[in-house]
Amino acid sequence: ITQRLSAFCVGKTTFIDTPGHAAFARMRSSSAAALDVALVVVAADDGVKQQTMEALDLARSRRAAVVFAMTKIDKFSSEKNLQEATNRIRDQLATAGFAIEADGGECPL
């Protein structure tokens, strides 16, 4: 679990990794000034949380492209349960105004 701000470069791309915990909201907000593309990680078992919504609001305010990744997919005992979790996250993201590519939107998942 990330507990501090970190940054690393790959070629001409700089990645800024910010903690997802609610206590780090100010840190995420100040990092948004450098944002061009947001990679938003959503835990399959938790779904979209308040911190996720905050990150999405920051990305929207910067007009940044958004890419979603799902973690903890190994926690599901069946493909059906994983698909249900994926659909729940897709619905939550759509409600937040971010349609993923599989649903005709522009955001990869």
C-alpha positions, 0 to 999 in steps of 0.5 A: 500500500502506497503511504507516500508520494513517489515519482519515476520516469520512463522515457519522457513520461513521468509517473506520480504515485499518490496514496489512495487513503483518504488522509492523503487527499491534499497530496493528491490534489497538489499532484494534479497540477502535473496531470495529463493522464490518470491511471485510476486503480479500483479494487474489484472487491471494494469498487469505487470509493470516495477517494476514487471519486476524488481522483476522478474529479481531479482528472476531470478538472484537468481534462486528463485522459483516464485509464482504469485498472482493476486489482484484487481480481484473484479474490473471486472464487468464480468467473461469475462473481468476478463478472458481477464485480466488474459490472458493478464497477462499470456501473459505478464509473458510468454513474460518475460520468466515465464510460469505459470502452466496452460500453462505448466510452473512451476509458479503457478498463 
